[in-house]
């Protein structure tokens, strides 16, 4: 329901004669007030009160009915809510009712608190005498009205449409209002309240149910799903299904007919403006990137220059130490070396070689390792090149010892060279990676993450296969067993077969395995690892460790997975998806007919009461000793009134429901009121101008003399 501005104050109050009654339709949703005999009410506003505080002064104000959003921005409404004077359809909060009557009379143009006109007030069917008494007390004592009358809104609507020729003298009024629904039978033009029926379901419950469904379906847009907007969507898009189960199956099967019945509510959405950067912006970003790269290069160059200077100074110091050592006499060499911290001249020369290599590496020169033996190698191992037939047994033993020492020294030298080459390779790779990172940091980081994911999956898959034994070896074996035979590949199974055969052959007698040469060939064959599946495993794990270390250095968001969870799948973090127009759409599908269905099936929202069609049958059965043919006359004139009767398909559904509970070929005619919302006030306004109206009211003097007991017996006669 849209917001409505404050209604204008009427200026013709003093021009209306005091004999003209004021007609008030006191509904649970809207309050309507006007003059008797007119076609439309003068004022219509929501029958609610709100008491917010002013943001500046802190003063509490009372706001009745609808309000202007431009005005409400000056008030703090967070601690105040709308309050109604009704409990279901009965007035029980007369303090709030007084605010509403004050506002209504003031807008009608009443000066002061005295109302000099008779008043006709509508009420619900079978209104409790306590509520009627309090209303009479409020109007007589607070406003000083001369006379007062009460009438049922549904009865006024029925009589007004009877004058229009839409319904007969005998009939049935089905009034579905804001919070309740009533069924009142009419016989001879008068309502039979003893046979009326009521259920506590109305338009409020339909709106509330629709709001709940939309809030659960679209929790991100709860702030947009306000009561006023949901009320507007209900009146614009909801309808009553001829057959609820069949209509639900249409949406369940997602047929084309269901797509045609779907409605879309587009929320405010501003598409993101994707402007391509200008040439100046591109040049500015390139300049910033180049400046950052130049700064990194200058820092690396300064660090390299400092390292080179440090190594050059160290090399000069070592060369100067060697020059001084040449001038020192042989007897003074030990004392001289003690002061320098070196143990021998060879140690100083070895330090010179290391510093020289480090200096060349820092300058970017190719480092060459000269694979030559020390000058004293021939002196240390003099027997290596001497033939064995020229040596004595003691010299042969010494030759073997020298050969072993030489081989060990050469192996150590080759291992050292290999380590040096690997270190150089790693440094070159790190240098290339650093150059790539400086060129495009984002692309380099993305490639590094992709390579990390690829290697991680590869290593985990290999470990998983080794643990679970899911190897195919040409045969599709997906049993997932963990037995020893299933964990072995073809090469391992062949080695096990050879070992079993050899053990079986040797087990027949004396264990002579190893005596023959072919036994050792078999041993070599069994000990040789020919498992092709494990090739490259160490290289992959080493590369994975290097990439993880690199990511930890340059990516602060990277978190290495613990070893214990290497076999467990890790859920990927959902990537950000820009919001589109569809994300700000609220689709009304099955909700269009599901919400009004509670008028016929209240148990859908937990209310164990009868629906409108069933209430009609109950009310007809409650008629006291009906004469012949009265039921047929009543079902031939069924009038639907009230705001909840405006849903499309209501007449057809109600007629089909009543036909199911009536005898075969019973005459049934259901019509909708000319205006289900205003016909109650119009009927009351037409009734108040009749000459017999003055005899249907009771004066203020009657109220003071007869009191509440007279109100208990008071009953308006609608046949005037």
C-alpha positions in Angstrom: 0.0 0.0 0.0 1.6 3.3 -1.0 2.1 6.1 1.4 -0.5 8.9 1.3 0.0 12.4 2.4 -2.0 14.1 5.2 -5.6 14.6 4.0 -6.9 18.2 3.8 -9.1 19.6 6.5 -12.7 20.0 5.4 -14.0 23.6 5.3 -17.8 23.1 5.0 -18.5 21.6 8.5 -20.6 24.6 9.6 -22.6 24.6 6.4 -24.0 21.1 7.0 -27.2 21.1 9.1 -26.9 19.5 12.5 -29.5 16.9 11.6 -27.2 15.4 9.0 -25.6 12.3 10.5 -21.8 11.6 10.4 -21.2 8.1 9.1 -18.1 6.2 10.3 -16.9 2.9 8.8 -14.6 1.7 11.5 -12.7 -1.1 9.7 -9.7 -3.0 10.9 -7.6 -1.7 8.0 -9.0 1.7 7.1 -11.1 4.4 8.9 -13.7 6.1 6.7 -15.7 9.1 7.8 -18.1 11.3 5.8 -21.6 12.8 5.6 -24.8 10.7 5.2 -26.3 10.9 1.8 -23.0 11.4 0.0 -21.5 8.8 -2.4 -18.0 8.7 -1.1 -16.5 9.3 2.3 -14.7 12.6 2.9 -11.7 11.0 4.6 -10.0 7.6 4.4 -6.8 6.7 6.3 -5.2 3.7 7.9 -6.7 2.8 11.2 -3.3 2.8 13.1 -1.4 5.2 15.4 2.4 5.7 15.7 4.3 7.7 18.4 7.9 8.4 17.3 10.3 10.9 18.8 11.6 14.0 17.1 15.3 13.6 16.2 16.2 17.2 17.3 14.0 18.0 20.3 13.2 14.5 21.5 9.6 15.3 21.8 7.1 12.4 21.3 4.4 13.1 18.7 1.3 11.2 17.7 0.9 10.3 14.0 -2.4 8.8 12.9 -2.9 6.9 9.7 -0.7 7.3 6.7 2.3 9.5 6.8 4.5 11.4 4.3 8.0 10.0 4.0 9.4 13.5 3.6 7.9 14.4 7.0 8.9 11.1 8.7 12.6 11.6 8.1 12.7 14.1 11.0 11.5 11.5 13.4 13.1 8.5 15.0 10.8 5.5 14.3 13.1 2.7 15.4 11.6 2.5 18.8 7.9 2.9 17.8 5.7 0.8 15.7 2.2 0.9 14.3 -0.5 0.2 16.9 -4.1 -0.7 16.1 -7.1 -0.4 18.4 -8.4 -3.8 17.2 -7.9 -7.2 18.5 -9.0 -9.3 15.5 -12.1 -7.3 14.5 -13.1 -6.0 17.9 -12.1 -2.6 19.3 -10.4 -3.0 22.7 -7.7 -0.2 22.8 -9.9 2.8 23.3 -6.9 5.1 24.0 -5.8 4.5 20.5 -9.4 4.8 19.3 -9.6 8.2 20.8 -6.6 9.4 18.9 -8.1 8.2 15.7 -11.5 9.8 16.4 -9.8 13.1 17.3 -8.0 13.0 14.0 -11.1 12.1 12.0 -13.3 14.8 13.6 -10.6 17.4 13.3 -10.1 16.7 9.6 -13.8 16.9 9.1 -13.7 20.5 10.4 -15.0 20.1 13.9 -13.9 23.0 16.1 -13.3 22.0 19.7 -14.4 18.7 21.1 -18.2 19.0 20.6 -19.8 17.1 17.7 -23.3 18.3 17.1 -24.3 15.7 14.6 -25.8 12.2 15.0 -23.2 9.4 14.4 -23.6 6.0 12.8 -20.7 3.6 13.5 -20.2 0.3 11.8 -19.1 -2.7 13.8 -18.5 -6.4 13.3 -21.2 -9.0 13.6 -22.1 -10.0 17.1 -19.9 -7.3 18.6 -19.4 -7.8 22.4 -21.5 -5.5 24.4 -18.5 -4.4 26.4 -16.8 -3.0 23.3 -20.1 -1.3 22.2 -20.5 0.2 25.6 -17.0 1.7 25.7 -17.4 3.1 22.2 -20.7 4.7 23.2 -19.1 6.1 26.4 -16.3 7.6 24.4 -18.6 9.3 21.8 -21.1 10.6 24.4 -18.7 11.8 27.1 -15.7 12.9 25.1 -17.3 14.3 22.0 -20.9 15.0 23.2 -22.7 13.5 20.2 -26.5 13.9 20.5 -27.4 10.4 19.3 -25.7 7.2 18.2 -26.4 4.1 16.2 -24.5 0.9 15.6 -24.8 -1.3 12.5 -22.9 -4.3 11.0 -20.8 -3.4 8.0 -21.5 -6.6 6.0 -25.3 -6.0 6.4 -25.0 -2.4 5.1 -23.0 -3.7 2.1 -25.6 -6.4 1.4 -28.5 -3.9 1.6 -26.7 -1.4 -0.6 -26.2 -4.1 -3.3 -29.8 -5.3 -2.9 -30.9 -1.8 -3.8 -28.7 -2.1 -6.9 -30.4 -5.3 -7.9 -27.3 -7.6 -7.4 -28.8 -9.7 -4.6 -32.3 -10.7 -3.4 -34.2 -10.2 -0.2 -33.1 -13.7 0.9 -29.4 -14.4 0.5 -26.0 -14.9 2.0 -23.3 -12.2 2.7 -19.7 -13.5 2.7 -17.5 -10.7 4.0 -13.8 -11.4 4.0 -12.2 -8.4 5.7 -8.8 -7.4 7.1 -8.4 -9.8 10.0 -11.6 -11.9 10.0 -14.1 -13.4 7.6 -17.9 -13.6 8.2 -20.8 -15.4 6.6 -24.2 -13.8 7.5 -27.5 -15.3 6.1 -30.4 -12.9 5.3 -34.1 -13.9 5.5 -36.7 -11.3 4.6 -34.1 -8.6 4.3 -32.9 -9.0 7.9 -29.6 -10.6 9.0 -29.9 -13.8 11.1 -27.0 -13.4 13.5 -27.8 -16.7 15.2 -26.8 -18.5 12.1 -23.7 -16.4 11.2 -20.2 -17.9 11.1 -16.8 -16.4 11.6 -13.1 -17.5 11.0 -10.0 -15.6 12.0 -8.4 -15.4 8.6 -8.4 -12.3 6.4 -6.4 -10.0 4.2 -3.8 -9.4 7.0 -2.9 -13.1 7.1 -2.6 -13.3 3.3 -0.2 -10.4 3.3 1.8 -11.7 6.2 2.0 -15.1 4.7 3.3 -13.7 1.4 5.8 -11.6 3.3 7.1 -14.6 5.1 7.5 -16.6 1.9 9.3 -13.9 0.1 11.6 -13.2 3.1 12.6 -16.9 3.2 13.1 -17.1 -0.5 15.1 -13.8 -0.8 16.9 -13.3 2.6 19.3 -10.8 1.0 16.4 -8.4 0.2 14.5 -8.4 3.5 14.9 -4.6 3.8 13.1 -4.1 0.4 10.2 -6.6 1.3 8.2 -4.1 3.4 4.6 -4.6 4.5 3.4 -1.8 2.2 5.2 -3.2 -0.8 4.0 -6.8 -0.1 0.4 -5.5 0.2 0.8 -3.8 -3.2 2.2 -7.0 -4.7 -0.7 -9.0 -3.2 -3.4 -6.8 -4.7 -1.7 -6.6 -8.0 -0.5 -10.2 -8.7 -2.2 -12.7 -6.4 -5.2 -14.8 -7.6 -7.3 -17.7 -6.4 -6.7 -21.0 -8.2 -9.7 -22.9 -9.4 -8.1 -26.1 -8.2 -5.1 -25.7 -5.9 -3.6 -29.1 -6.4 -3.8 -28.9 -10.2 -2.3 -25.4 -10.2 0.5 -26.6 -7.9 1.3 -29.5 -10.3 1.7 -27.1 -13.2 4.5 -25.2 -11.4 6.0 -28.5 -10.1 6.4 -29.8 -13.7 7.7 -26.5 -14.8 5.5 -26.4 -17.8 5.2 -23.5 -20.3 2.0 -22.4 -18.7 3.8 -21.9 -15.4 6.3 -19.7 -17.0 3.5 -17.5 -18.4 2.1 -17.1 -14.9 5.4 -16.1 -13.2 5.7 -12.4 -12.4 9.0 -10.5 -11.8 9.5 -7.6 -9.4 12.7 -5.7 -10.3 14.4 -4.1 -7.4 16.5 -0.9 -7.9 19.8 -1.8 -9.5 22.5 0.3 -11.0 24.7 -1.6 -13.5 28.4 -1.3 -12.8 30.0 1.1 -15.2 33.0 -0.7 -16.8 35.0 2.2 -18.3 38.1 1.3 -20.2 41.1 3.2 -18.7 42.2 6.1 -20.7 45.6 6.4 -22.4 46.7 8.8 -19.7 45.7 6.3 -16.9 47.4 3.4 -18.7 50.6 5.5 -19.1 50.4 6.5 -15.4 50.1 2.9 -14.2 52.9 1.9 -16.5 55.1 4.7 -15.1 54.3 3.6 -11.6 55.1 0.0 -12.4 58.4 1.0 -14.1 59.3 3.2 -11.2 58.7 0.3 -8.8 60.7 -2.0 -11.0 63.5 0.5 -11.3 63.6 0.8 -7.5 63.8 -2.9 -7.0 66.6 -3.1 -9.6 68.5 -0.3 -7.9 68.2 -2.1 -4.5 69.4 -5.3 -6.1 72.3 -3.5 -7.8 73.3 -1.8 -4.5 73.2 -5.1 -2.7 75.3 -6.7 -5.4 77.8 -3.8 -5.4 78.2 -4.1 -1.6 78.7 -7.8 -1.9 81.4 -7.4 -4.6 83.2 -4.7 -2.6 83.2 -7.0 0.5 84.6 -9.9 -1.5 87.2 -7.8 -3.2 88.5 -6.5 0.2 88.5 -10.0 1.5 90.5 -11.3 -1.5 93.0 -8.5 -1.2 93.5 -9.3 2.4 94.1 -13.0 1.6 96.6 -12.1 -1.2 98.4 -9.7 1.1 98.6 -12.5 3.7 100.1 -14.9 1.2 102.8 -12.2 0.2 103.7 -11.7 3.8 103.9 -15.5 4.3 106.5 -15.8 1.5 108.8 -13.4 3.4 108.5 -15.3 6.7 111.2 -17.8 7.5 110.2 -21.4 7.7 110.7 -21.7 11.5 108.5 -18.6 12.1 105.5 -19.8 9.9 103.6 -21.6 12.7 103.7 -18.5 15.0 102.7 -16.3 12.1 99.7 -18.5 11.2 98.5 -18.6 14.8 98.0 -14.8 14.6 96.1 -15.0 11.3 93.7 -17.8 12.4 94.6 -20.2 9.5 96.3 -23.6 10.1 98.5 -23.8 6.9 99.3 -22.2 3.7 97.1 -24.6 1.8 94.1 -23.5 3.9 94.8 -19.8 2.9 95.0 -20.8 -0.8 91.8 -22.7 -0.6 90.1 -19.7 1.0 91.5 -17.6 -1.9 89.9 -20.0 -4.4 86.5 -19.9 -2.7 86.5 -16.1 -2.4 87.5 -15.8 -6.1 84.7 -18.1 -7.2 82.2 -16.1 -5.0 83.4 -12.9 -6.5 83.0 -14.2 -10.1 79.6 -15.4 -9.3 78.6 -12.0 -7.8 79.9 -10.3 -11.0 77.9 -12.7 -13.1 80.9 -14.4 -14.7 81.0 -18.1 -15.6 82.6 -20.0 -12.8 84.8 -22.9 -14.0 85.9 -25.6 -11.7 89.3 -26.9 -12.6 89.3 -30.6 -12.1 93.0 -31.1 -11.3 94.7 -32.8 -8.5 96.8 -30.9 -6.0 100.5 -30.6 -7.0 101.4 -33.1 -4.3 99.0 -35.8 -5.6 101.8 -37.7 -7.4 103.9 -37.5 -4.3 101.0 -38.6 -2.1 100.1 -41.6 -4.2 103.3 -42.7 -5.9 102.3 -46.3 -6.2 99.1 -45.9 -8.2 100.7 -45.9 -11.7 103.3 -48.6 -10.8 102.4 -52.2 -12.2 101.6 -54.8 -9.6 104.3 -57.2 -10.8 106.9 -54.7 -9.8 105.7 -54.3 -6.2 106.2 -56.3 -3.1 103.2 -57.6 -1.1 103.5 -54.7 1.4 103.6 -52.2 -1.5 100.5 -53.9 -3.0 98.6 -53.2 0.2 99.9 -49.7 0.2 98.8 -49.3 -3.5 95.3 -50.4 -2.6 95.2 -48.0 0.2 96.4 -45.1 -2.0 93.9 -46.1 -4.7 91.0 -46.1 -2.2 92.1 -42.6 -0.9 92.4 -41.2 -4.4 89.0 -42.6 -5.4 87.4 -41.2 -2.3 89.0 -37.8 -2.9 87.8 -37.7 -6.5 84.3 -38.8 -5.6 84.2 -36.1 -3.0 85.4 -33.6 -5.5 82.7 -34.7 -8.0 79.9 -34.5 -5.4 81.1 -31.0 -4.5 81.0 -30.1 -8.2 77.5 -31.5 -8.6 76.3 -29.6 -5.5 77.8 -26.4 -6.9 76.1 -26.9 -10.3 72.8 -27.6 -8.6 73.2 -24.5 -6.5 74.0 -22.5 -9.7 71.0 -23.9 -11.4 68.8 -22.9 -8.5 70.2 -19.4 -8.4 69.7 -19.0 -12.2 66.1 -20.3 -11.8 65.4 -17.9 -8.9 66.9 -15.1 -10.9 64.7 -15.9 -13.9 61.7 -16.1 -11.6 62.5 -12.7 -10.1 62.7 -11.2 -13.5 59.3 -12.6 -14.4 57.9 -11.3 -11.2 59.2 -7.8 -11.8 57.7 -7.8 -15.3 54.2 -8.8 -14.3 53.7 -9.6 -10.6 50.0 -10.6 -10.9 50.5 -13.0 -13.8 53.6 -14.5 -12.1 51.7 -15.1 -8.9 48.8 -16.7 -10.7 51.1 -19.0 -12.7 52.9 -20.0 -9.5 49.6 -20.8 -7.8 48.5 -22.9 -10.7 51.8 -24.8 -10.7 51.5 -25.4 -7.0 48.0 -26.8 -7.4 49.1 -29.0 -10.2 52.1 -30.4 -8.3 50.1 -30.8 -5.1 47.4 -32.8 -6.9 50.0 -35.0 -8.6 51.9 -35.8 -5.4 48.7 -36.4 -3.5 47.4 -38.7 -6.2 50.6 -40.7 -6.2 50.5 -41.1 -2.4 46.9 -42.0 -2.5 47.5 -44.7 -5.1 50.4 -46.1 -3.1 48.3 -46.3 0.0 45.0 -47.5 -1.5 46.5 -49.7 -4.2 44.3 -48.3 -7.0 46.7 -49.3 -9.8 45.5 -50.6 -13.1 48.7 -51.9 -14.8 46.6 -52.5 -18.0 43.8 -54.1 -16.1 40.9 -51.9 -14.9 41.0 -52.8 -11.2 39.0 -50.2 -9.2 38.2 -52.4 -6.2 40.0 -50.0 -3.9 41.4 -52.9 -1.8 44.4 -52.4 0.4 45.8 -55.9 0.3 49.5 -56.5 -0.4 48.9 -58.0 -3.8 46.8 -55.0 -4.9 49.5 -52.5 -3.8 52.2 -54.1 -6.0 52.7 -53.2 -9.6 53.9 -55.6 -12.4 57.7 -55.2 -11.6 57.2 -55.8 -7.9 55.0 -58.8 -8.5 57.7 -60.3 -10.8 60.4 -59.9 -8.1 58.1 -61.5 -5.5 57.6 -64.4 -7.9 61.3 -64.9 -8.4 61.9 -64.8 -4.6 59.2 -67.3 -3.9 60.5 -69.7 -6.6 64.0 -69.5 -5.3 63.0 -70.1 -1.8 60.8 -73.1 -2.8 63.7 -74.7 -4.8 66.2 -74.2 -2.0 63.8 -75.4 0.6 63.9 -79.0 -0.6 67.3 -79.7 0.9 70.3 -77.9 2.1 70.2 -74.1 1.7 73.0 -73.5 -0.9 71.7 -70.1 -2.1 74.7 -68.0 -3.1 77.0 -70.8 -4.2 76.4 -70.4 -7.9 76.9 -67.2 -9.9 73.3 -67.2 -11.2 72.1 -66.8 -7.6 73.8 -63.5 -7.4 72.3 -62.5 -10.7 68.9 -63.3 -9.3 69.7 -61.3 -6.2 70.6 -58.3 -8.4 67.4 -58.7 -10.3 65.3 -58.8 -7.2 67.0 -55.8 -5.5 66.8 -53.6 -8.6 63.9 -51.1 -8.4 62.2 -50.9 -11.7 59.0 -49.3 -10.5 58.3 -46.7 -13.2 55.5 -45.2 -11.2 57.9 -43.8 -8.7 60.2 -42.1 -11.2 60.3 -38.4 -10.8 58.7 -38.4 -7.3 61.6 -36.9 -5.6 61.9 -34.2 -8.3 58.2 -33.3 -8.0 58.4 -33.1 -4.2 61.5 -30.9 -4.4 59.9 -28.6 -6.9 56.8 -28.5 -4.8 58.8 -27.5 -1.7 60.6 -24.8 -3.7 57.3 -23.3 -5.0 55.8 -23.4 -1.5 58.8 -21.6 -0.2 58.5 -19.0 -3.0 54.8 -18.5 -2.4 55.4 -18.0 1.4 57.9 -15.3 0.5 55.8 -13.3 -2.0 52.2 -14.1 -1.2 51.0 -13.2 2.4 47.7 -14.9 1.9 49.2 -18.3 1.0 48.8 -21.0 3.7 50.6 -24.3 3.3 48.5 -27.4 3.9 49.5 -29.5 6.9 50.9 -32.9 6.1 48.1 -34.7 8.0 45.4 -33.4 5.7 47.2 -34.1 2.4 44.8 -36.8 1.5 41.6 -34.8 2.4 40.0 -32.7 -0.3 40.1 -29.0 0.4 37.1 -27.0 -0.7 37.9 -24.1 -2.9 37.1 -20.6 -1.8 34.2 -19.3 -3.9 35.4 -16.6 -6.2 33.7 -13.2 -6.2 31.0 -12.9 -8.8 29.8 -9.4 -9.7 26.1 -8.8 -9.0 23.8 -8.7 -12.1 20.3 -7.5 -12.8 18.9 -11.0 -12.1 20.3 -10.8 -8.5 17.9 -7.9 -7.8 14.8 -9.6 -9.1 12.1 -11.2 -6.9 10.1 -13.8 -8.7 6.5 -14.5 -7.8 5.5 -17.9 -8.9 3.6 -20.4 -6.8 3.2 -17.7 -4.1 0.6 -15.9 -6.3 -2.1 -18.5 -5.6 -0.6 -20.1 -2.5 -1.2 -17.1 -0.2 -4.9 -16.5 -1.0 -5.5 -20.2 -0.7 -5.5 -19.8 3.1 -8.9 -18.2 2.9 -10.2 -21.6 1.8 -7.6 -23.7 3.8 -6.6 -21.9 7.0 -4.8 -24.9 8.2 -1.9 -24.0 5.8 -0.9 -21.3 8.3 -1.8 -23.3 11.4 -5.3 -22.1 12.0 -7.7 -25.0 12.6 -10.8 -23.4 11.3 -13.2 -23.6 8.3 -12.7 -21.9 5.0 -15.1 -19.6 3.2 -16.9 -22.3 1.2 -17.3 -24.5 4.3 -18.5 -21.6 6.4 -21.3 -21.0 3.9 -22.5 -24.6 4.4 -22.3 -24.2 8.2 -24.2 -21.0 8.2 -27.0 -22.5 6.1 -27.3 -25.5 8.4 -27.6 -23.1 11.4 -30.8 -21.5 10.1 -33.6 -22.0 12.7 -36.3 -24.2 11.2 -36.0 -23.0 7.7 -39.2 -23.0 5.6 -39.5 -24.8 2.4 -37.3 -23.4 -0.3 -35.4 -20.9 1.9 -32.1 -22.7 1.4 -32.4 -22.6 -2.4 -33.3 -18.9 -2.3 -30.4 -18.1 0.0 -27.8 -20.0 -2.2 -29.3 -18.2 -5.3 -28.2 -14.9 -3.9 -24.7 -15.1 -2.4 -22.9 -11.8 -2.2 -19.1 -11.5 -1.7 -17.9 -8.3 0.0 -14.8 -7.1 1.8 -11.3 -6.2 0.5 -10.1 -9.9 0.4 -12.8 -10.7 -2.2 -11.0 -8.7 -4.9 -8.7 -11.6 -5.9 -9.3 -12.8 -9.4 -11.0 -16.2 -9.5 -12.6 -15.8 -6.2 -16.2 -16.0 -7.5 -15.5 -19.2 -9.5 -13.7 -20.9 -6.6 -16.3 -20.0 -4.0 -19.1 -21.2 -6.3 -17.3 -24.5 -7.0 -16.7 -25.0 -3.3 -20.3 -24.4 -2.2 -21.6 -26.6 -5.0 -19.6 -29.5 -3.6 -21.4 -29.3 -0.2 -24.9 -28.6 -1.6 -27.3 -31.2 -3.1 -27.1 -32.0 -6.7 -28.5 -29.3 -9.1 -29.1 -26.9 -6.3 -29.3 -23.3 -7.6 -26.1 -21.5 -6.7 -25.3 -17.9 -7.8 -22.3 -16.0 -6.4 -21.8 -12.3 -7.2 -19.2 -9.8 -6.1 -20.3 -6.5 -4.6 -20.2 -3.4 -6.8 -17.3 -2.1 -4.7 -16.3 -4.6 -1.9 -14.3 -1.9 -0.1 -16.6 1.1 0.0 -20.1 -0.5 -0.2 -20.3 -0.8 3.6 -19.8 2.9 4.0 -22.1 3.7 1.1 -24.8 1.4 2.5 -24.5 3.1 5.9 -24.6 6.6 4.4 -27.8 5.6 2.4 -29.4 4.2 5.5 -28.6 7.3 7.6 -30.6 9.6 5.3 -33.8 7.5 5.6 -36.6 9.0 7.7 -36.7 5.9 9.9 -33.0 6.4 11.0 -33.9 8.7 13.8 -36.0 6.0 15.4 -33.1 3.5 15.2 -30.7 5.7 17.3 -30.5 6.2 21.1 -29.7 9.6 22.5 -27.2 10.7 25.1 -30.0 11.0 27.6 -31.1 7.4 27.0 -27.5 6.3 27.5 -27.3 8.1 30.9 -30.7 6.8 32.0 -30.7 3.1 30.7 -26.9 2.5 30.6 -25.2 -0.6 29.4 -28.2 -2.9 29.8 -30.1 -1.0 27.1 -27.1 -1.4 24.7 -27.2 -5.1 25.3 -30.8 -5.3 24.0 -30.1 -2.8 21.2 -30.4 -4.2 17.7 -30.6 -2.2 14.5 -33.4 -3.0 12.0 -32.1 -2.8 8.4 -35.5 -3.0 6.7 -36.5 0.6 6.7 
